[in-house]
Structures are given as C-alpha cells and as structure tokens.
C-alpha cells in the first residue's frame, strides 16, 4: 500500500538539464506530471484522479498506521486548520499536495520503517507546517 523506499523526484533540480530548452510553463507542466507519477508510485496505485476519489480508502489506512506519531498529528492539525477544518485526515491529504508531498513522504517513510522521526525530518516537517 505505501512504498517507503520510493524517492520523490518531481521537486528535484536535476529533473531538467541545463541544455533543456523548456520555458517555465513547460517546466511546471512536466513537474505536475512527475508529481502525479510520484503520488501513484508512493501509494502503489494505477491511476490518478483529480477528484481524489482514490484517497477514500488510502488516507484512512495510512492514517491508522501513523496516528501515534505526535509530530505528524500536530502537522496534520495545522494543515487542516488552514482550510478551517479539524479533521486530521483532511490535514493528511493536504500534506500530500504538490507543495508538501516530498517532505511528508520522507517523514512518513521513516516513521513506518523505524517507528521514529529523526531530528532532521522533524525540522523539515515543522518548517512546512509553519510556512
């Protein structure tokens, strides 16, 4: 259900070579496609749905596996509050949006693999929840 070994690539600078002749619009279009592919790979799903129907089963399953991690829960609360909600699973969905997924995936993967978050990842998580 969740591939902890997958590394997000949509946000990395090396996605484009210096010799690539693409404008900013084209870069964002390509990054959006890469984000969707990364999302599919992380959750081991076969298709992307802009309506997030695919999350009706995945998010509750993931939440049940990480609900004991206080730093993740605190971040979910903060993100849910940004859309005037108290629902932690709403906050979790937000944390898998384009701006945050690469950090959230790293933190969730570490927690699922080791049962803890490193200080480095806690700082990354705190940074995205404060911004």
Buried (B, 14 or more C-beta within 10 A) or exposed (E): EBEBEBEBBBBEEEEBEEEEEEEEEEEEEBBEEBBBBBBBBBBEBEEEEEEEEBBEEBBEEBBEEBBEBEBBBBBBBBBBEEEEBEEBBBBBBBBBEBEBBBBBBBBBBBBBEEEEBEEEBBEBBBEBBEE
